[in-house]
């Protein structure tokens, strides 16, 4: 019976699959190899070598490479070959860290503070921070760069108790998380996180030196101190062509 079932399983050969489907699959695998720095010197193998590696035609490989070129991840130059055009940096999702802490091995993170001051926040912000409506908060808008390259636009709302001391702090070279822990005298404990894809509006595109309508990773994060108090609500727009999210997930027994 088992042998009969095995014989009935269809074999998905190139002949029965659309080339566009195969190209997308190969592009996904190549993208991972590129972001994990699999190719020495940033040069990808020749089309013929990739075709042998993935067991497909050179036309399919060309379509896969075209997908990555449209993303801005690679350049294809006649006589030169295919090379990585833009490095993507990993941002872990399994630990609560600031951007400089996360990317320290990749270079220097600097922050341009575009706006900072006290505001009366919208009711939705007050509710998330668990403060009375109308109570002022500290609002900070920053452009964050890695090695001089714009990486994110951060809009941050901070409860007044921990936010006001930041007016005297060096925000250009420090993560807010590190400063908050010093001010509060206790570590951050946990954060609620949402990640979704959005398109760059005209203002954000100009600030991040990205094309209008380009894909961005929008991260909404509400950080709590170790005692449970919510203190930092952030809306972060990351350039999708410069950053990739990574995490480690575990499945506990009995969750099915």
PLY file of the C-alpha trace (Angstrom):
ply
format ascii 1.0
element vertex 256
property float x
property float y
property float z
element edge 255
property int vertex1
property int vertex2
end_header
0.00 0.00 0.00
2.79 2.46 0.96
4.71 1.66 -2.24
1.58 2.38 -4.27
1.15 5.76 -2.60
4.76 6.68 -3.33
4.29 5.87 -7.02
1.23 8.16 -7.14
3.11 11.24 -5.86
3.65 13.59 -8.85
7.20 14.63 -9.69
7.35 18.36 -10.40
9.74 18.60 -13.31
10.53 21.81 -15.22
8.27 20.55 -17.99
5.14 20.76 -15.80
5.94 23.98 -13.94
5.64 27.54 -15.21
8.98 29.26 -15.71
7.82 32.28 -13.72
7.10 30.01 -10.74
10.53 28.40 -10.98
12.21 31.80 -11.33
10.47 33.10 -8.20
11.54 30.03 -6.24
15.16 30.42 -7.33
15.09 34.15 -6.59
14.01 33.38 -3.02
16.93 30.99 -2.56
19.44 33.35 -4.15
18.19 36.24 -2.03
18.92 34.28 1.13
22.39 33.33 -0.07
23.11 36.97 -0.90
21.89 38.30 2.46
23.96 35.63 4.26
27.05 36.72 2.26
27.40 33.36 0.56
29.21 34.81 -2.47
32.82 35.90 -1.94
33.56 39.38 -3.20
29.89 40.00 -3.93
30.02 38.32 -7.37
27.45 35.67 -8.25
28.37 32.64 -10.39
27.78 32.72 -14.14
24.29 31.90 -15.41
25.42 28.48 -16.66
26.80 27.58 -13.23
23.61 28.71 -11.51
21.55 26.71 -13.99
23.53 23.58 -13.08
23.26 24.32 -9.35
19.47 24.70 -9.47
18.87 22.11 -12.19
17.04 24.45 -14.53
17.49 26.43 -17.75
19.51 29.62 -18.21
16.30 31.43 -19.24
14.80 30.63 -15.84
17.98 31.84 -14.12
17.82 35.11 -16.10
14.23 35.67 -14.95
15.22 34.98 -11.33
18.12 37.44 -11.57
15.84 40.03 -13.15
13.56 39.79 -10.12
16.49 40.48 -7.79
17.70 43.33 -10.01
14.25 44.96 -9.84
14.51 44.78 -6.04
17.81 46.67 -6.23
19.69 43.75 -4.69
21.99 42.99 -7.64
23.47 44.66 -10.72
23.91 42.87 -14.05
26.66 44.33 -16.20
27.66 42.99 -19.66
31.24 41.77 -19.58
31.36 42.03 -15.79
28.68 39.62 -14.63
26.25 39.78 -11.75
27.28 41.40 -8.48
25.61 42.35 -5.23
24.52 45.99 -5.51
23.27 46.64 -1.99
24.05 44.96 1.29
21.10 43.99 3.46
21.64 43.97 7.19
20.04 41.49 9.62
17.78 42.81 12.37
17.00 40.16 14.98
13.49 39.81 16.35
14.27 37.50 19.27
15.90 40.13 21.56
14.87 43.64 22.58
17.78 45.74 21.30
18.31 49.18 19.85
19.48 49.55 16.27
23.09 50.35 17.17
23.19 47.34 19.50
21.75 45.12 16.77
24.03 46.28 13.95
27.25 47.09 15.83
29.27 44.48 13.92
28.26 46.07 10.60
29.43 49.61 11.27
28.46 52.86 12.95
24.84 53.86 13.48
24.26 57.61 13.71
21.03 59.47 14.35
19.81 62.75 12.91
17.22 64.26 15.24
14.78 66.06 12.93
12.19 67.01 15.55
12.05 66.77 19.34
9.69 68.34 21.85
6.65 68.03 24.09
3.32 67.42 22.37
-0.21 66.54 23.38
-0.53 63.14 21.71
-3.53 61.66 19.92
-5.79 59.63 22.16
-4.59 56.40 20.54
-1.02 57.12 21.69
-2.15 57.98 25.23
-4.05 54.69 25.40
-1.04 52.66 24.28
1.23 54.38 26.82
-1.47 54.06 29.52
-1.43 57.76 30.43
-4.37 60.17 30.86
-5.66 61.82 27.69
-4.11 65.24 27.19
-1.00 64.47 29.24
2.04 65.62 27.24
4.62 63.17 25.90
8.04 63.65 24.38
7.99 63.20 20.62
11.22 62.44 18.73
11.65 62.02 14.97
14.99 60.64 13.81
16.65 59.49 10.61
18.99 56.62 11.39
21.99 55.82 9.22
24.39 52.91 9.06
27.81 53.94 7.74
26.18 57.08 6.36
23.44 55.23 4.44
19.83 56.11 5.46
18.27 53.03 7.03
15.14 54.11 8.89
12.81 56.94 9.83
11.77 56.61 13.49
8.78 58.36 15.08
8.92 57.90 18.86
6.51 58.81 21.69
7.94 58.68 25.22
6.24 59.11 28.58
7.34 62.42 30.06
9.10 60.92 33.09
11.77 59.22 31.00
11.51 61.36 27.88
12.33 64.82 29.22
15.87 63.90 30.42
16.67 62.98 26.80
16.70 66.68 25.89
20.15 66.83 27.52
21.37 63.49 26.10
23.54 62.69 23.08
20.87 61.22 20.81
23.12 61.44 17.76
25.34 58.58 18.93
23.21 56.59 21.38
20.24 54.25 21.19
17.24 55.59 23.08
16.88 52.18 24.75
20.28 52.48 26.43
19.51 56.00 27.63
16.05 55.03 28.90
17.50 52.29 31.09
19.96 54.75 32.64
17.21 57.30 33.29
14.72 54.78 34.68
17.31 52.94 36.77
16.01 49.60 35.52
16.20 47.54 32.34
13.60 47.32 29.66
11.58 44.16 30.01
9.54 43.34 26.92
7.98 44.85 23.83
4.91 44.27 21.71
5.86 44.19 18.03
4.04 44.43 14.72
5.76 44.24 11.33
4.05 44.99 8.03
4.90 46.15 4.53
4.05 49.71 3.45
4.94 51.87 0.47
7.13 54.94 0.87
5.19 58.19 0.73
6.86 61.21 -0.90
8.22 62.63 2.36
9.60 59.34 3.67
11.11 58.50 0.29
12.96 61.82 0.21
14.24 61.44 3.78
15.45 57.86 3.23
16.82 58.49 -0.27
14.46 55.85 -1.65
12.10 55.79 -4.61
8.55 56.99 -3.98
6.38 53.92 -3.52
9.37 51.73 -2.62
8.70 48.85 -0.25
9.35 49.66 3.41
9.19 47.51 6.53
6.97 49.28 9.05
7.67 48.24 12.64
5.35 49.33 15.44
6.93 48.63 18.82
5.71 49.36 22.34
8.50 48.86 24.88
7.90 48.28 28.59
10.26 48.65 31.53
11.03 45.58 33.60
8.28 46.62 36.05
5.74 46.43 33.23
5.19 50.14 32.54
4.91 51.06 28.83
7.29 53.96 28.17
8.29 54.00 24.48
5.96 53.74 21.47
7.75 53.73 18.10
6.72 53.68 14.47
9.80 52.77 12.44
9.99 52.76 8.65
12.94 50.66 7.47
14.19 50.63 3.90
13.19 47.20 2.62
16.24 47.04 0.35
18.65 47.58 3.25
17.31 45.44 6.07
16.02 41.93 6.63
14.21 40.68 9.74
15.39 37.47 11.39
14.27 35.53 14.41
14.27 32.16 16.16
10.93 30.58 16.93
10.23 27.51 19.07
7.16 25.35 19.28
6.17 24.03 22.68
4.73 20.56 23.19
0.96 20.44 23.03
0.46 23.60 20.95
-1.12 21.77 18.02
0 1
1 2
2 3
3 4
4 5
5 6
6 7
7 8
8 9
9 10
10 11
11 12
12 13
13 14
14 15
15 16
16 17
17 18
18 19
19 20
20 21
21 22
22 23
23 24
24 25
25 26
26 27
27 28
28 29
29 30
30 31
31 32
32 33
33 34
34 35
35 36
36 37
37 38
38 39
39 40
40 41
41 42
42 43
43 44
44 45
45 46
46 47
47 48
48 49
49 50
50 51
51 52
52 53
53 54
54 55
55 56
56 57
57 58
58 59
59 60
60 61
61 62
62 63
63 64
64 65
65 66
66 67
67 68
68 69
69 70
70 71
71 72
72 73
73 74
74 75
75 76
76 77
77 78
78 79
79 80
80 81
81 82
82 83
83 84
84 85
85 86
86 87
87 88
88 89
89 90
90 91
91 92
92 93
93 94
94 95
95 96
96 97
97 98
98 99
99 100
100 101
101 102
102 103
103 104
104 105
105 106
106 107
107 108
108 109
109 110
110 111
111 112
112 113
113 114
114 115
115 116
116 117
117 118
118 119
119 120
120 121
121 122
122 123
123 124
124 125
125 126
126 127
127 128
128 129
129 130
130 131
131 132
132 133
133 134
134 135
135 136
136 137
137 138
138 139
139 140
140 141
141 142
142 143
143 144
144 145
145 146
146 147
147 148
148 149
149 150
150 151
151 152
152 153
153 154
154 155
155 156
156 157
157 158
158 159
159 160
160 161
161 162
162 163
163 164
164 165
165 166
166 167
167 168
168 169
169 170
170 171
171 172
172 173
173 174
174 175
175 176
176 177
177 178
178 179
179 180
180 181
181 182
182 183
183 184
184 185
185 186
186 187
187 188
188 189
189 190
190 191
191 192
192 193
193 194
194 195
195 196
196 197
197 198
198 199
199 200
200 201
201 202
202 203
203 204
204 205
205 206
206 207
207 208
208 209
209 210
210 211
211 212
212 213
213 214
214 215
215 216
216 217
217 218
218 219
219 220
220 221
221 222
222 223
223 224
224 225
225 226
226 227
227 228
228 229
229 230
230 231
231 232
232 233
233 234
234 235
235 236
236 237
237 238
238 239
239 240
240 241
241 242
242 243
243 244
244 245
245 246
246 247
247 248
248 249
249 250
250 251
251 252
252 253
253 254
254 255
